[in-house]
Amino acid sequence: VKKALIIGAGIAGIATAIRLAVKGYRVDVFEGNSHPGGKLSEFEQEDFRFDAGPSLFTMPQYVDELFILAGKNPADFFNYQQLDVVCRYFYEDGTILSAYADEEQFAAEVNQQTGEAVSSVKEYLKNSANIYSITNHVFLERSLHRLKTYLHWDTLRSVFRFPQIDASRTMHKANQLFFKDKRLTQLYDRYATYNGSNPYTAPATLNVIPHLEQHYGAYFPEGGMYNIVSSLVKLAESLGVVFHYNSPVEEIVLEKQSAKAVKVKGELISADVIVSNMDVWFTYHKLLKQHPHLFPKKILRQERSSSALIFYWGINKQFAQLNLHNIFFSNDYQAEFDHIWQQKNIYRDPTVYLNISSKYKPDDAPKGCENWFAMINVPSNTGQDWGSLITIARQNILSKLSRILGEDISGLILSESILDPRGIENKTSSYQGSLYGTSSNSQFAAFLRHANRSSSIKNLYFCGGSVHPGGGIPLCLLSAKIVSDWIA
Ligand code: FAD
């Protein structure tokens, strides 16, 4: 029996473990933390429960697929419910838009609240679907780094349609042309942040993302986001995968440029293949630091994705006008992104994302209360004075929410914790605290991400948000598929 060893129990590491176990490998997962999930984690704060990281769940079929592969019925282990309203958008001018899952209903809502034509929304989503049909086989479901991909008929067919993926103009430029109303341009520009990028520089190819949300839907997992992790770990264990917690890998040991073993607590553990789910930058700089000549230097120098600043608040009230996902838009989106990407600090009027899981899982908060996860996009950690940035941002977020909701929010806060880019970096070994590995701000970003296999070190593979095809739960799950198919 071949032995596979996985460094990190993030969502991609767990999914890779399941896929390799199904293929007959004996799999051991070494995780530095005391629990699995990486960025996908949960915690309790007095009587409130919070999902600490990801809160938006899309493409649940990639999770189901893992149960099916193992010969099990997904519904016996993991369930989720589709959201009727994906998000509620609040603008400073008083406009409130409910993003209905149903396309017709959403287009009608947009028309009613903003006057934008129903046909603009429909045309926009048609374009988004078209980009998806060209990119999914080439950029998302396969490795860009294997000849096999390019010999595939789907790839060739897609290559002929490449001009339609709109890679030479920015997302913002493209969106402006679709809509007369600035509020709609802003709404669709925001999808750049789904992979930590800047809509004013990222290619319009990223306009594929709205299709995923509108067409395939957004969901809430029964039991909360962390249940994705818990149920997949259970599945992995039922297949014989062994998880070793509190076991940070200290080194990847090479023999003639081939990965042979890892060092954990001073002990060498060998394997036939080694898969790193640790951020690729740290995999090289921490675990392979004796071999700098083997580093893919250009790739490791790439710009990192943005990070996040999150306030977890126990709130002593329930707000009927709020939903599971809520966005409070900045009045000047360009200034906000300028601050994140050029000035590397935080704009005074940031867009606030407010997630309230107790809307769907009432026992996440005591009676009459709500658990608020208030997040803004911030630059990755390059040594800013976070202490003072956080103090100012907290004040600005609270005044924005109080202004738009017409109520003093600071008086309702029962408990608080804060996560900033330094915390994200420390807790999950994500270089600079980036949420999604590298940014997608350049036209060629999709081709520049690190491959799922090392080109200089044999037997060393990579999965997770810092490598191809990218960050976010769905893409991390796809990386697990790509890497396990490659290994097998
Ligand atoms: P990670 O979660 O990065 O985990 C890597 C694991 O490896 C960690 O457990 C770490 O402890 C372990 N590790 C590292 N080094 C070592 C070592 N040397 N030895 C052993 N173990 C090690 N995505 C969405 O789809 N929807 C969202 O709404 C969303 N929102 C987000 C909000 C926040 C605040 C954050 C932080 C992320 C968000 N994301 C979202 C992104 C998503 O969480 C990530 O893309 C995804 O979870 C990354 O998974 P991963 O497999 O790359 O591993």
Residues whose N, C-alpha, C, O or C-beta is under 5 A from the ligand:
A	BS01	FAD	I7 G8 A9 G10 I11 A12 G13 F30 E31 G32 N33 G37 G38 K39 L40 A52 G53 P54 S55 L56 S247 P248 V249 N277 M278 A308 K427 T428 S429 L435 G464 G465 S466 G471 G472 I473 P474 C476
